[in-house]
Each structure stands twice: as structure tokens, then as C-alpha cells.
């Protein structure tokens, strides 16, 4: 595997298979997240800031790949307190919770080894509750933030499939529809 350091949201393209892992060796992005290359099409994608390793080949683009524009609804509330949240892992039956006063986001231990796109998506969902009471609007906030950083539609779509509980089918479907429409 070759090392790759990304210092700003960066675009790439490829017609060949590739696999990218984060700095902990966990799968981050893979040409098999979509069927573009398998169908003989070029795949264009972004990578957010970070340290990665990869196998395969892809080409650096001059600019990031243009992504969907997400327009957020009017805030339902504003409880942003300006804190930087400390992310910790522990026992959490809710998978992830935000505690505003102490400035903590508590992920359940099961997320320690999960992909970064899943952690970021859930993290941004929790931050979305600063502004939105409803789960879907917090999801929409997370989708927007992930696009802003350079995550790809296929990663965001996996957030709905891998990050939500089985009884969240409506939310899963909304996420998939938002990133594929």
C-alpha cells in the first residue's frame, strides 16, 4: 500500500479498481462502493483531509468533484453553545448521544472500529440536533456537512444503511434518495 496525505478536499478519478484505508487501516473508500468501474465507466470522487493508504490507481484532479448542494431547512432551534465536543467511546444503548453541558459526544464501543465515514456521519447528525429536533433534519444536516468535507454520495448512502437501526427504514430510504436523486 502507498501512503497519501490530503490537506484539503481533493478530487480524483479512476477507471481502475482501487481501495483506500484510513490511518488505522479501516476501509475508507473503495471503487466497489459504486458500479462505475465494473461497468467500464470513469469514477470521479473526493477525499477529505486525512492520512490514507491505498492500493490501485487513480488520478489527481485540478479541483474537487462537484457534489450535490444541500439546502437546509429553517432551524427549529439554536442551542449551539460554541463548545468543541470531546468524542468518547463507552456503553451507549442509543449508539451515539450528545451531552451539551459537559461537551461530550458518546459513541457506543461498537463504533471504535467502524469506518470514518460512519463516525463522521453520526457525529454530524448529533451536532445537527443543535438546530433540529427531528431526526430527518439532523440527518440532512449530517449529509450537508459530509459533502462539504469531501465525502462521496456512496459513503453517505452507506451511513443510512450501516448507521441506522433496522426500525429506521424511512430515514434510510430518505438518505438514499437524497444522495441518488
C-alpha positions in Angstrom: 0.0 0.0 0.0 1.1 3.6 -0.7 0.6 6.5 1.6 -1.5 9.5 0.7 -1.8 12.8 2.7 -4.7 15.0 1.9 -4.5 18.6 3.2 -7.7 19.9 1.6 -10.8 18.4 0.0 -9.3 16.9 -3.2 -10.8 15.3 -6.3 -9.6 12.2 -8.1 -10.8 10.0 -10.9 -10.1 6.4 -12.0 -11.0 3.7 -14.4 -9.1 1.1 -12.5 -10.1 -0.6 -9.2 -8.7 0.9 -6.0 -9.0 0.6 -2.2 -8.3 3.3 0.3 -8.0 2.8 4.0 -7.7 5.3 6.8 -4.7 5.8 9.1 -6.0 2.9 11.3 -6.2 0.5 8.4 -10.1 0.6 8.2 -11.7 0.7 4.8 -12.5 4.3 3.9 -13.4 4.2 0.2 -13.3 1.6 -2.5 -14.0 1.5 -6.2 -16.6 -1.2 -5.4 -18.7 1.3 -3.4 -20.2 2.1 -6.8 -20.6 0.1 -10.0 -18.9 2.7 -12.3 -15.6 0.9 -12.8 -17.2 -2.5 -13.0 -19.4 -1.1 -15.8 -16.4 0.4 -17.6 -17.1 4.0 -16.6 -14.8 6.5 -15.0 -15.3 7.1 -11.3 -14.7 10.6 -10.0 -14.6 11.1 -6.3 -13.3 13.3 -3.5 -11.2 12.6 -0.4 -11.5 14.8 2.7 -8.5 15.9 4.7 -6.7 13.0 6.3 -4.0 10.4 6.2 -4.7 7.4 3.9 -3.1 4.3 2.4 -4.2 2.9 -0.9 -3.8 0.1 -3.5 -4.7 0.7 -7.1 -4.5 3.7 -9.3 -6.3 7.0 -9.6 -5.6 10.4 -11.0 -5.4 13.7 -9.1 -7.9 16.3 -10.5 -7.3 20.0 -10.5 -10.4 20.7 -8.4 -12.7 18.7 -6.2 -15.6 16.9 -7.8 -18.7 18.9 -7.8 -21.2 17.4 -5.4 -24.9 17.9 -4.6 -25.9 21.1 -3.0 -27.9 20.5 0.2 -30.2 23.3 1.3 -31.0 23.0 5.0 -34.5 23.9 6.3 -35.0 26.8 8.7 -33.7 26.0 12.1 -36.2 24.6 14.6 -34.0 25.7 17.4 -30.5 27.0 18.1 -28.7 25.6 21.1 -25.2 25.8 19.7 -23.0 26.5 22.6 -19.7 27.1 20.8 -18.1 24.1 22.6 -15.7 21.8 20.9 -17.1 18.4 21.7 -14.9 15.6 23.1 -15.7 12.3 21.4 -15.5 9.3 23.7 -16.4 5.7 23.4 -18.3 3.7 26.1 -21.5 1.9 26.6 -24.4 3.6 24.9 -27.6 1.8 24.0 -28.5 4.7 21.7 -25.4 4.1 19.6 -24.4 7.8 20.0 -25.6 10.7 22.2 -24.7 14.3 22.6 -24.3 15.9 26.0 -24.4 19.6 25.6 -23.4 20.9 29.0 -20.2 18.8 29.5 -19.4 19.0 25.8 -19.3 15.2 25.1 -20.4 13.0 22.3 -20.6 9.4 23.5 -20.3 6.7 20.8 -21.1 3.2 21.8 -17.9 1.0 21.9 -19.1 -0.9 18.7 -18.1 2.2 16.7 -14.4 2.2 17.7 -13.5 0.0 14.6 -16.2 1.3 12.2 -15.3 3.4 9.1 -14.6 7.1 9.5 -17.4 8.0 7.1 -19.8 6.3 9.5 -18.4 8.0 12.6 -18.4 11.4 10.8 -22.0 11.0 9.7 -23.2 10.1 13.1 -21.1 12.9 14.7 -22.6 15.5 12.4 -26.1 14.1 13.0 -25.7 14.7 16.7 -24.4 18.2 16.0 -27.5 18.7 13.8 -29.6 18.4 16.9 -28.3 21.9 17.9 -30.6 23.1 15.2 -33.2 20.4 14.5 -35.5 18.4 16.8 -36.5 16.0 14.1 -34.2 13.0 13.2 -34.5 13.5 9.5 -33.5 17.1 9.6 -30.5 16.2 11.7 -29.7 13.6 9.1 -29.9 16.2 6.4 -27.5 18.4 8.4 -25.1 15.5 8.5 -25.4 14.9 4.8 -24.6 18.5 4.0 -21.6 18.6 6.4 -20.2 15.4 4.9 -20.5 16.7 1.3 -18.8 20.0 2.5 -15.8 18.0 3.8 -15.4 15.8 0.7 -17.2 12.6 1.4 -18.9 10.9 -1.5 -22.5 10.0 -2.1 -21.8 6.3 -1.9 -20.2 6.8 1.6 -23.1 9.0 2.7 -25.6 6.4 1.4 -23.8 3.7 3.4 -24.4 5.9 6.5 -28.1 5.3 6.2 -27.6 1.6 5.7 -24.9 0.9 8.3 -25.5 3.6 10.8 -29.2 3.5 11.5 -31.2 0.8 13.3 -33.4 -1.7 11.4 -36.5 0.2 12.5 -35.4 3.3 10.7 -36.3 2.2 7.2 -38.0 5.5 6.4 -34.9 7.5 7.3 -32.6 5.1 5.5 -34.7 5.5 2.4 -34.7 9.3 2.7 -30.9 9.3 2.9 -30.5 7.0 -0.1 -33.0 9.1 -2.1 -31.2 12.4 -1.2 -27.8 11.2 -2.4 -29.0 9.4 -5.5 -31.7 11.9 -6.8 
